[in-house]
Amino acid sequence: MSIRLIGGFLLGLPALCGLLPDASLAAEQRFTLSLQNGRLADVPPTQRVVEGDEVVWELMSDTSLELHLHGYELSHSIAAGATAVWHFPAIHSGRFPLEVHEHGGHGHGPLLYLEVHPE
């Protein structure tokens, strides 16, 4: 048996044993976030998903702004009056604040927290 075949077998072993997450099991978790003057309206302060889920935020704002999800180091801009869709996989478990960043700086505290629970 060649090293190449052994390496190929070893790389495939975790998937065969069920050690890697199955992307087909991921659920889409959709949330609507409506912002007025940089603040959320009628949204629970914590949104909960399971690691591996696809998070989809439908965003609406009366002002142009940039949102930042700490811990994931993701940002998304929203134009005033427009609807934007922000989607990303929940690949890290923990509790992560979502904030408005103004002019490259930090905002005035979290808008909400995203809690990602282990599978």
C-alpha positions as a LaTeX table, in Angstrom:
\begin{tabular}{lrrr}
\hline
Residue & $x$ (\AA) & $y$ (\AA) & $z$ (\AA) \\
\hline
Met1 & 0.00 & 0.00 & 0.00 \\
Ser2 & 1.43 & 3.41 & $-0.86$ \\
Ile3 & 1.74 & 6.37 & 1.51 \\
Arg4 & $-0.63$ & 8.30 & $-0.71$ \\
Leu5 & $-3.39$ & 5.75 & $-0.22$ \\
Ile6 & $-2.79$ & 5.58 & 3.51 \\
Gly7 & $-2.89$ & 9.38 & 3.74 \\
Gly8 & $-6.10$ & 9.48 & 1.74 \\
Phe9 & $-7.65$ & 6.86 & 4.00 \\
Leu10 & $-6.59$ & 8.67 & 7.15 \\
Leu11 & $-7.97$ & 11.98 & 5.92 \\
Gly12 & $-11.32$ & 10.34 & 5.19 \\
Leu13 & $-11.46$ & 8.41 & 8.46 \\
Pro14 & $-13.00$ & 11.18 & 10.66 \\
Ala15 & $-15.85$ & 11.66 & 8.17 \\
Leu16 & $-16.47$ & 7.91 & 7.99 \\
Cys17 & $-16.58$ & 7.66 & 11.78 \\
Gly18 & $-19.02$ & 10.57 & 12.13 \\
Leu19 & $-16.51$ & 12.89 & 13.80 \\
Leu20 & $-17.08$ & 15.75 & 11.36 \\
Pro21 & $-20.35$ & 17.72 & 11.30 \\
Asp22 & $-22.74$ & 16.83 & 8.50 \\
Ala23 & $-23.63$ & 20.03 & 6.62 \\
Ser24 & $-26.97$ & 18.51 & 5.61 \\
Leu25 & $-28.04$ & 18.51 & 9.30 \\
Ala26 & $-27.56$ & 22.27 & 9.71 \\
Ala27 & $-30.76$ & 24.24 & 10.21 \\
Glu28 & $-31.36$ & 27.75 & 8.92 \\
Gln29 & $-32.22$ & 30.11 & 11.78 \\
Arg30 & $-33.83$ & 33.27 & 10.39 \\
Phe31 & $-34.30$ & 36.46 & 12.42 \\
Thr32 & $-35.67$ & 39.86 & 11.39 \\
Leu33 & $-33.83$ & 42.84 & 12.88 \\
Ser34 & $-35.40$ & 46.26 & 12.51 \\
Leu35 & $-33.29$ & 49.18 & 13.69 \\
Gln36 & $-34.52$ & 52.69 & 14.45 \\
Asn37 & $-31.95$ & 55.34 & 15.34 \\
Gly38 & $-29.33$ & 52.61 & 15.79 \\
Arg39 & $-31.44$ & 50.61 & 18.26 \\
Leu40 & $-33.39$ & 47.38 & 17.80 \\
Ala41 & $-37.17$ & 47.44 & 17.93 \\
Asp42 & $-39.10$ & 44.44 & 19.30 \\
Val43 & $-36.26$ & 41.89 & 19.30 \\
Pro44 & $-35.32$ & 39.62 & 22.21 \\
Pro45 & $-31.94$ & 40.59 & 23.72 \\
Thr46 & $-30.58$ & 37.08 & 23.08 \\
Gln47 & $-30.97$ & 34.91 & 20.01 \\
Arg48 & $-30.12$ & 31.23 & 20.40 \\
Val49 & $-28.87$ & 28.81 & 17.74 \\
Val50 & $-26.99$ & 25.50 & 17.68 \\
Glu51 & $-23.43$ & 25.16 & 16.45 \\
Gly52 & $-23.57$ & 24.26 & 12.77 \\
Asp53 & $-26.78$ & 26.23 & 12.10 \\
Glu54 & $-26.87$ & 28.82 & 9.33 \\
Val55 & $-27.78$ & 32.20 & 10.88 \\
Val56 & $-29.76$ & 34.51 & 8.60 \\
Trp57 & $-30.44$ & 38.06 & 9.75 \\
Glu58 & $-32.85$ & 40.14 & 7.65 \\
Leu59 & $-31.82$ & 43.70 & 8.45 \\
Met60 & $-33.71$ & 46.97 & 8.08 \\
Ser61 & $-32.58$ & 50.36 & 9.34 \\
Asp62 & $-33.76$ & 53.94 & 9.08 \\
Thr63 & $-30.11$ & 55.11 & 9.03 \\
Ser64 & $-26.97$ & 53.82 & 7.31 \\
Leu65 & $-24.77$ & 51.91 & 9.70 \\
Glu66 & $-22.33$ & 49.04 & 10.11 \\
Leu67 & $-22.96$ & 46.07 & 12.40 \\
His68 & $-20.17$ & 44.00 & 13.93 \\
Leu69 & $-20.48$ & 40.53 & 15.45 \\
His70 & $-17.70$ & 40.24 & 18.03 \\
Gly71 & $-16.01$ & 36.88 & 18.41 \\
Tyr72 & $-16.76$ & 36.04 & 14.80 \\
Glu73 & $-15.14$ & 39.28 & 13.62 \\
Leu74 & $-17.82$ & 39.74 & 10.97 \\
Ser75 & $-19.22$ & 43.08 & 9.81 \\
His76 & $-22.16$ & 44.03 & 7.62 \\
Ser77 & $-23.22$ & 47.44 & 6.29 \\
Ile78 & $-26.83$ & 48.51 & 5.96 \\
Ala79 & $-28.02$ & 51.40 & 3.78 \\
Ala80 & $-30.78$ & 53.61 & 5.17 \\
Gly81 & $-34.23$ & 52.42 & 4.13 \\
Ala82 & $-32.92$ & 49.26 & 2.45 \\
Thr83 & $-33.32$ & 45.65 & 3.47 \\
Ala84 & $-30.12$ & 43.61 & 3.72 \\
Val85 & $-29.60$ & 39.91 & 4.35 \\
Trp86 & $-26.62$ & 38.76 & 6.38 \\
His87 & $-25.97$ & 35.03 & 6.60 \\
Phe88 & $-23.14$ & 33.06 & 8.13 \\
Pro89 & $-22.56$ & 29.64 & 9.67 \\
Ala90 & $-22.57$ & 29.38 & 13.47 \\
Ile91 & $-19.22$ & 27.60 & 13.75 \\
His92 & $-18.09$ & 28.78 & 17.21 \\
Ser93 & $-20.03$ & 28.08 & 20.39 \\
Gly94 & $-20.33$ & 30.85 & 22.97 \\
Arg95 & $-22.08$ & 34.17 & 23.55 \\
Phe96 & $-21.30$ & 36.93 & 21.06 \\
Pro97 & $-22.39$ & 40.60 & 21.12 \\
Leu98 & $-23.73$ & 42.31 & 18.02 \\
Glu99 & $-22.91$ & 46.05 & 18.01 \\
Val100 & $-23.26$ & 49.09 & 15.80 \\
His101 & $-19.86$ & 50.49 & 14.83 \\
Glu102 & $-19.75$ & 54.16 & 14.00 \\
His103 & $-17.02$ & 55.62 & 11.79 \\
Gly104 & $-14.66$ & 52.69 & 12.37 \\
Gly105 & $-15.01$ & 52.89 & 16.17 \\
His106 & $-17.12$ & 50.99 & 18.64 \\
Gly107 & $-20.80$ & 51.52 & 19.30 \\
His108 & $-22.71$ & 52.16 & 22.48 \\
Gly109 & $-23.03$ & 48.61 & 23.79 \\
Pro110 & $-24.55$ & 45.46 & 22.34 \\
Leu111 & $-27.78$ & 45.48 & 20.36 \\
Leu112 & $-28.23$ & 41.82 & 21.20 \\
Tyr113 & $-26.31$ & 38.65 & 21.97 \\
Leu114 & $-26.03$ & 35.62 & 19.72 \\
Glu115 & $-25.74$ & 32.44 & 21.81 \\
Val116 & $-24.36$ & 29.48 & 19.91 \\
His117 & $-24.87$ & 26.23 & 21.82 \\
Pro118 & $-22.74$ & 23.13 & 21.13 \\
Glu119 & $-24.36$ & 20.33 & 19.13 \\
\hline
\end{tabular}
